[in-house]
Amino acid sequence: MQTVAERAGVSLATVSHVLNGTRFVSKTTAELVHKAVTDIGYVPNTIARDLARSSTSTIGLVFSLSVNAFFLDIISAIEAECQRDGLSVLLFDSNDDPAKEWRIVRDLHQRRVDGIILAPAGGPESAAIRYLHENRVPAVLVDRLADSRFDQVGLNNHDAIHLVTDHLCNLGHRRIALIPGHSTYTTTVERIEAFRANLSARGLLDDGLITPPAHTLQEAAEHTSRLLDSGHIPDAILAGNNLCTLGAMREISSRGMKVPRDLAIAGIDDFEWADSFEPRLTVVRQPCAEIGQTAARLIRRRVASIDAAPEAHRMTPSLIVRRSCGYMPAES
């Protein structure tokens, strides 16, 4: 850095400010510094810098990518926000495996990341959650709001369920089935509770139309099969996540049934192909960019102040009405 300063004709402090972005430096001066850096081939020693700062300027992300592609939009928003703040991200796929999740969280902590953003595979008693709490690791929980001791951001699941069940009921559907997602997710618990409350208030709740949680696409297809083989086929199926939506659609199609002629279907979570299905799928859309941006803001705050009071943010869902519930949007 001293050589860069001499070649650029500026102080050592000015070089530091330009390279670290810690203070405003005129464009002309900054260009002189960057030219000197290029001329001598100087590469900043980020390890030494981070040791001096007691920071690695790195955030660990732990999500289930192979199981749920819905997280990709959230991760993209987190990465963009972190990049703007000069932070790098390390992304790991937990496969929604609690044991693997714990190993990843432990390894990230040992690598001295500044903080961790996690979509937890389990609840408050999971090994990963316990590790984060016991070791006072700055952390933010995303989507699955599993523990109020942490900063959390996710969808308002009660509003999401009310939006879509109200839509189905307003279209005249009365026998509405639910295929919930993975049993260990707090999102699943909240969505089942909201579904029961909304339909019970209308006098339409039928516990026989709530299937066991579906952990895979195949399980969702099997639950759909049992619904369709029962003595009282539902008017409509609400799928608890995009995996359940795909499983239900697969089974319905394999029987030669038509949506929405034979029954309606709606899902939680929009996804890339939902607008390309035949029929186009009605879904509840999550504000993924807003969730990711909020998670990035929360982890910056937590890293800066480990003892700050935790925040919980519930984001507003939106209903995307297409053809699969028997309603033809005007633009179609």
C-alpha positions as CSV (number, residue, x, y, z in Angstrom):
1,M,0.0,0.0,0.0
2,Q,2.9,2.3,0.7
3,T,4.2,1.7,-2.9
4,V,0.7,2.4,-4.3
5,A,0.7,5.7,-2.3
6,E,4.1,6.8,-3.6
7,R,3.2,6.0,-7.2
8,A,-0.1,7.8,-7.0
9,G,1.3,10.7,-5.1
10,V,-1.2,10.4,-2.2
11,S,-1.1,9.5,1.4
12,L,-1.2,6.0,2.7
13,A,-4.5,6.8,4.4
14,T,-6.0,7.9,1.1
15,V,-5.1,4.6,-0.5
16,S,-6.8,2.8,2.4
17,H,-10.0,4.9,2.0
18,V,-10.1,4.2,-1.7
19,L,-9.6,0.4,-1.4
20,N,-11.9,-0.1,1.6
21,G,-14.5,2.5,0.7
22,T,-14.3,4.0,4.2
23,R,-14.4,7.7,3.2
24,F,-15.3,9.8,0.2
25,V,-12.3,10.4,-2.2
26,S,-12.6,12.5,-5.3
27,K,-13.0,10.6,-8.6
28,T,-9.6,11.9,-9.9
29,T,-7.7,10.8,-6.8
30,A,-9.5,7.4,-6.8
31,E,-8.5,6.9,-10.4
32,L,-4.8,7.6,-9.6
33,V,-4.9,5.0,-6.8
34,H,-6.6,2.4,-9.0
35,K,-4.1,3.0,-11.8
36,A,-1.2,2.6,-9.4
37,V,-2.7,-0.6,-8.1
38,T,-3.0,-2.0,-11.6
39,D,0.5,-0.9,-12.6
40,I,2.2,-2.7,-9.7
41,G,-0.2,-5.6,-9.6
42,Y,-1.1,-5.0,-5.9
43,V,-3.6,-7.5,-4.4
44,P,-5.0,-6.5,-1.0
45,N,-4.4,-9.1,1.8
46,T,-8.0,-9.7,2.8
47,I,-7.1,-12.3,5.4
48,A,-4.8,-9.8,7.2
49,R,-7.4,-7.1,6.9
50,D,-10.2,-9.3,8.2
51,L,-8.0,-10.4,11.1
52,A,-7.3,-6.8,12.0
53,R,-11.1,-6.0,11.9
54,S,-12.2,-9.3,13.6
55,S,-14.4,-9.7,10.6
56,T,-14.4,-11.8,7.4
57,S,-17.0,-9.7,5.6
58,T,-18.8,-13.0,4.8
59,I,-22.3,-14.2,5.4
60,G,-23.2,-17.9,5.3
61,L,-26.5,-18.9,3.6
62,V,-28.0,-22.3,4.5
63,F,-31.0,-23.2,2.4
64,S,-32.6,-26.3,0.9
65,L,-31.9,-25.8,-2.8
66,S,-32.4,-29.3,-4.2
67,V,-35.8,-29.7,-2.4
68,N,-37.3,-26.3,-2.9
69,A,-36.3,-24.0,-5.8
70,F,-38.6,-21.3,-4.3
71,F,-35.6,-20.2,-2.3
72,L,-33.5,-19.2,-5.3
73,D,-35.3,-15.8,-5.7
74,I,-34.8,-15.1,-2.0
75,I,-31.1,-16.0,-2.2
76,S,-30.6,-13.8,-5.2
77,A,-32.0,-10.8,-3.3
78,I,-29.9,-11.5,-0.3
79,E,-26.7,-11.8,-2.4
80,A,-27.4,-8.5,-4.2
81,E,-28.0,-6.7,-0.9
82,C,-24.8,-8.1,0.6
83,Q,-22.8,-7.3,-2.4
84,R,-23.9,-3.6,-2.2
85,D,-22.6,-3.6,1.4
86,G,-19.2,-5.2,0.4
87,L,-20.1,-8.6,1.9
88,S,-19.5,-11.9,0.3
89,V,-21.8,-14.9,0.7
90,L,-21.1,-18.6,1.1
91,L,-24.1,-20.7,0.0
92,F,-24.7,-24.3,1.2
93,D,-27.5,-26.7,0.5
94,S,-28.9,-28.4,3.6
95,N,-31.2,-30.8,1.6
96,D,-33.6,-30.1,4.5
97,D,-31.5,-32.7,6.4
98,P,-31.3,-31.5,10.1
99,A,-28.0,-33.4,10.7
100,K,-26.4,-31.9,7.6
101,E,-27.8,-28.5,8.5
102,W,-26.1,-28.7,11.9
103,R,-22.7,-29.6,10.4
104,I,-22.9,-26.8,7.9
105,V,-23.8,-24.2,10.6
106,R,-21.0,-25.5,12.8
107,D,-18.4,-25.4,9.9
108,L,-19.5,-21.8,8.9
109,H,-19.1,-20.7,12.5
110,Q,-15.6,-22.2,12.7
111,R,-14.7,-20.5,9.4
112,R,-15.6,-17.2,11.2
113,V,-18.3,-16.0,9.0
114,D,-19.8,-12.8,10.3
115,G,-23.4,-14.2,10.4
116,I,-25.7,-16.9,9.1
117,I,-29.0,-16.7,7.3
118,L,-30.8,-20.0,7.6
119,A,-34.1,-21.6,6.4
120,P,-34.3,-24.1,9.3
121,A,-35.2,-27.7,8.6
122,G,-36.6,-28.1,12.1
123,G,-38.0,-26.2,15.1
124,P,-36.4,-24.6,18.1
125,E,-35.1,-27.9,19.4
126,S,-33.1,-28.7,16.2
127,A,-29.3,-29.1,16.6
128,A,-28.6,-26.1,14.3
129,I,-30.9,-23.7,16.2
130,R,-29.4,-24.8,19.5
131,Y,-25.9,-24.3,18.2
132,L,-26.6,-20.8,16.9
133,H,-28.2,-19.8,20.2
134,E,-25.6,-21.4,22.5
135,N,-22.7,-19.9,20.6
136,R,-24.3,-16.5,20.1
137,V,-23.8,-16.6,16.4
138,P,-25.5,-13.7,14.6
139,A,-28.3,-15.4,12.6
140,V,-31.5,-14.7,10.8
141,L,-34.2,-17.3,10.1
142,V,-36.0,-17.1,6.8
143,D,-39.4,-18.5,5.7
144,R,-39.7,-20.9,8.6
145,L,-40.1,-18.7,11.7
146,A,-39.0,-21.4,14.1
147,D,-37.7,-19.5,17.2
148,S,-38.5,-16.0,18.5
149,R,-35.1,-15.6,20.0
150,F,-33.8,-14.9,16.5
151,D,-34.4,-12.3,13.9
152,Q,-36.9,-13.8,11.5
153,V,-38.6,-12.9,8.2
154,G,-41.2,-14.8,6.2
155,L,-44.7,-14.9,4.8
156,N,-47.8,-14.1,6.7
157,N,-49.1,-17.7,6.2
158,H,-52.6,-17.0,7.8
159,D,-53.2,-14.2,5.3
160,A,-51.9,-16.4,2.4
161,I,-54.4,-19.2,3.3
162,H,-57.3,-16.8,3.8
163,L,-56.6,-15.2,0.4
164,V,-56.8,-18.5,-1.5
165,T,-59.6,-20.2,0.5
166,D,-61.8,-17.1,0.2
167,H,-61.2,-17.1,-3.5
168,L,-62.2,-20.8,-3.8
169,C,-65.3,-20.3,-1.7
170,N,-66.3,-17.2,-3.6
171,L,-66.2,-19.3,-6.8
172,G,-68.7,-21.7,-5.2
173,H,-66.3,-24.5,-4.1
174,R,-67.5,-26.2,-0.9
175,R,-65.5,-29.4,-0.5
176,I,-62.0,-28.0,-0.3
177,A,-59.0,-30.4,0.4
178,L,-55.6,-29.5,1.7
179,I,-52.3,-31.3,0.9
180,P,-49.9,-29.8,3.4
181,G,-46.1,-29.6,3.0
182,H,-43.3,-31.0,5.1
183,S,-44.4,-31.9,8.6
184,T,-41.4,-30.3,10.4
185,Y,-41.8,-26.8,8.9
186,T,-43.4,-24.1,10.9
187,T,-44.9,-22.9,7.7
188,T,-46.9,-26.1,7.4
189,V,-48.2,-25.9,10.9
190,E,-49.4,-22.3,10.4
191,R,-51.0,-23.1,7.1
192,I,-53.0,-26.0,8.5
193,E,-54.1,-23.9,11.4
194,A,-55.3,-21.1,9.1
195,F,-57.0,-23.5,6.7
196,R,-58.9,-25.1,9.6
197,A,-59.9,-21.8,11.1
198,N,-61.1,-20.2,7.8
199,L,-63.2,-23.2,6.7
200,S,-64.5,-23.9,10.2
201,A,-65.8,-20.3,10.3
202,R,-67.7,-20.9,7.1
203,G,-69.0,-24.3,8.3
204,L,-67.1,-26.0,5.5
205,L,-64.3,-27.8,7.4
206,D,-64.0,-31.6,6.7
207,D,-61.1,-33.1,8.4
208,G,-61.2,-36.0,6.0
209,L,-60.1,-33.7,3.3
210,I,-56.9,-32.7,5.1
211,T,-54.2,-35.2,4.0
212,P,-51.1,-36.1,5.9
213,P,-48.1,-33.8,5.2
214,A,-46.3,-34.5,1.9
215,H,-42.5,-34.6,2.1
216,T,-41.9,-35.4,-1.6
217,L,-43.6,-34.9,-4.9
218,Q,-44.5,-38.6,-5.0
219,E,-46.2,-38.4,-1.6
220,A,-48.2,-35.4,-2.8
221,A,-49.3,-37.5,-5.8
222,E,-50.3,-40.4,-3.5
223,H,-52.3,-38.2,-1.2
224,T,-54.1,-36.8,-4.2
225,S,-54.8,-40.3,-5.4
226,R,-56.4,-41.2,-2.1
227,L,-58.6,-38.1,-2.2
228,L,-59.8,-38.9,-5.7
229,D,-60.5,-42.6,-4.7
230,S,-62.5,-41.6,-1.7
231,G,-66.3,-41.7,-1.7
232,H,-66.5,-37.9,-1.7
233,I,-64.2,-36.3,-4.2
234,P,-63.3,-32.7,-3.4
235,D,-64.4,-29.7,-5.4
236,A,-61.0,-28.2,-5.1
237,I,-57.5,-29.0,-3.8
238,L,-55.2,-26.5,-2.1
239,A,-51.6,-27.5,-2.3
240,G,-49.4,-26.4,0.6
241,N,-46.3,-25.6,-1.5
242,N,-45.1,-25.9,-5.1
243,L,-43.9,-29.5,-4.6
244,C,-47.4,-30.5,-3.5
245,T,-48.9,-28.6,-6.5
246,L,-46.7,-30.5,-8.9
247,G,-47.6,-33.8,-7.3
248,A,-51.3,-33.1,-7.3
249,M,-51.2,-32.1,-11.0
250,R,-49.3,-35.2,-11.9
251,E,-51.9,-37.5,-10.4
252,I,-54.8,-35.6,-11.8
253,S,-53.3,-35.6,-15.3
254,S,-52.5,-39.3,-15.1
255,R,-56.2,-40.1,-14.5
256,G,-57.3,-38.1,-17.6
257,M,-59.1,-35.6,-15.4
258,K,-59.2,-31.9,-16.4
259,V,-58.6,-28.9,-14.3
260,P,-60.8,-27.0,-13.6
261,R,-63.6,-29.0,-15.3
262,D,-63.4,-31.9,-12.9
263,L,-61.9,-30.1,-9.9
264,A,-60.1,-26.9,-9.1
265,I,-56.5,-26.6,-7.9
266,A,-54.6,-23.7,-6.3
267,G,-51.2,-23.6,-4.6
268,I,-49.0,-21.7,-2.2
269,D,-45.9,-20.3,-3.9
270,D,-45.6,-19.1,-7.5
271,F,-43.0,-20.8,-9.6
272,E,-41.5,-20.4,-13.1
273,W,-43.8,-22.9,-14.8
274,A,-47.1,-22.0,-13.0
275,D,-48.0,-19.6,-15.8
276,S,-47.1,-22.2,-18.5
277,F,-49.3,-25.1,-17.2
278,E,-52.5,-25.9,-18.9
279,P,-54.5,-24.6,-17.2
280,R,-52.4,-21.8,-15.9
281,L,-52.3,-22.1,-12.1
282,T,-53.8,-19.9,-9.5
283,V,-51.3,-19.4,-6.7
284,V,-50.3,-17.3,-3.7
285,R,-47.1,-15.4,-4.5
286,Q,-44.6,-14.6,-1.9
287,P,-42.6,-11.3,-2.1
288,C,-39.3,-13.1,-2.4
289,A,-37.2,-10.0,-3.2
290,E,-38.6,-8.2,-0.1
291,I,-38.0,-11.2,2.1
292,G,-34.3,-11.5,0.9
293,Q,-33.7,-7.8,1.3
294,T,-35.1,-7.8,4.8
295,A,-33.0,-10.8,5.7
296,A,-29.9,-9.0,4.5
297,R,-30.8,-5.9,6.5
298,L,-31.5,-8.0,9.6
299,I,-28.1,-9.8,9.5
300,R,-26.2,-6.5,9.1
301,R,-28.0,-5.2,12.2
302,R,-27.4,-8.4,14.1
303,V,-23.7,-8.5,13.3
304,A,-23.4,-4.9,14.4
305,S,-25.3,-5.5,17.7
306,I,-25.5,-9.1,18.9
307,D,-27.6,-8.1,21.9
308,A,-30.3,-6.0,20.0
309,A,-33.9,-7.1,20.5
310,P,-34.9,-9.7,17.9
311,E,-37.3,-8.6,15.1
312,A,-39.9,-10.7,13.3
313,H,-41.3,-9.6,9.9
314,R,-44.3,-11.1,8.3
315,M,-44.6,-10.2,4.6
316,T,-47.8,-9.7,2.7
317,P,-48.8,-12.3,0.2
318,S,-50.6,-11.7,-3.1
319,L,-53.1,-13.9,-4.9
320,I,-52.3,-14.5,-8.6
321,V,-55.6,-15.5,-10.2
322,R,-55.3,-17.7,-13.3
323,R,-57.5,-20.4,-14.8
324,S,-57.1,-23.5,-12.5
325,C,-59.9,-22.6,-10.1
326,G,-62.6,-22.1,-12.7
327,Y,-62.3,-18.4,-13.1
328,M,-61.1,-16.8,-16.3
329,P,-59.1,-13.6,-15.6
330,A,-60.1,-10.7,-17.9
331,E,-56.6,-10.5,-19.4
332,S,-56.9,-14.1,-20.6
